Amino acid sequence: MSRSRRGRDSRNRKKKAEESIEYLSTLILESDKDISNLAARDLLRVSKRHGVRAESKVRGLICRSCNSILRPGDGSRIRIHNGVRRLTCLECGRVHRSSLSKVE
């Protein structure tokens, strides 16, 4: 009896978590720096607690060390060298590296 109830609650919980992650994602992309940093921290907490992932575009904007937002020029510095993009967080100094694909 409690088994079916638990399943229903799990689906409802995940659905609410997805809705809150969507809302926090819009706050990250459209708000000022302070609100974006708070939304980024809350987004990571909700996604870890409920096992729901945010879009890769939004996840790439959050520093995994200090949970601050990585906006180029505002909270981060971007350098490109030999096909590698280096995104440096200006809060904690962590360097996020990713390779760039060549356009022919």
N, C-alpha and C positions, 0 to 999 in steps of 0.2 A: 504494500500500500504506500509506504513512504518512498519507495523506489520511483514510482511514476511521478510523484509530486516533485521529487528532487530534479528529475529531468526537465520538467516544465520550468522550474525556477532557473535552471542552468541556461535554457534557451532565452528566457526573458532577461537574465542578467547579462548575457553576451550581447543581446540586442541593445540594451541600454548602454553598455560599454562602447559599442560601435557608434551609437549616436553621440555620446559625449566626446569620443575621439574625433569625430567629424567636426563638432563644434569647436573643440580646442584647436584643431588644425586651422580653421578659419581665423581664430584669434591670433595664432602664430603668424599667419601670412599677412594679416591686415592691421594689426595693432602696433602701438609704439613698443619700444624696447623693454620697458619694465613689465608690461602686461604680457608680452611675448615670452619673456623668460619664465614668468609664473605659469603660463599655459604650457610651455615646453616641459617643465618639471611635472606638472599634473598629468600631462599626456603620457609621459613615461611611466608614472606610477599606476595609472589606470591600465595601460597596456600590459605591464608586468603582472599586475594582480589578476586580470581577467583573461589573459592569454589572447588578446586581440591586437593585431598589428596595425599600425598606421601606414599610410601610403609611403612609398620609398622616397618620394620627393620631400615629404615633411620630415621623415626620419633623418634624411641627409642634412637637414638644416639645424639639427640639435647636436651640441657637443656632448659626447658620452661621458666626459670627465666631470664637467661642472654644470651640466644640464642647462646651459645658456644657449641662446639662439645665435646661429652663425649667418648673419647678414653681411655680405661682402661690403667692406668699407665702414661698416658700423660696429660689428662685433667680431669681424674676422678679416684676414688678409689672404688674398689668393695670388699664388705665383705659379707660372707654368714653365717647366724646364724639361726638355727632352721627352715630351709626350706624357709627362706626369704632372697632374694638378695637385699642388700642395695648398691646403686650406688650413691656416693657422688661427686658432682661437686666441683672441686678444685678452680674454679673461684669465685663462689658465696656462696658455702656451702650448697646448697639445696640437700636434700636426696630424691632419687627416689627409692621407695620400690616396689618389685614385688615378688610374691610367685613362688617357684619352684615346678614343679610336681615331684612326686616320681617315680623313675624307679624301676620296680620290676623284 
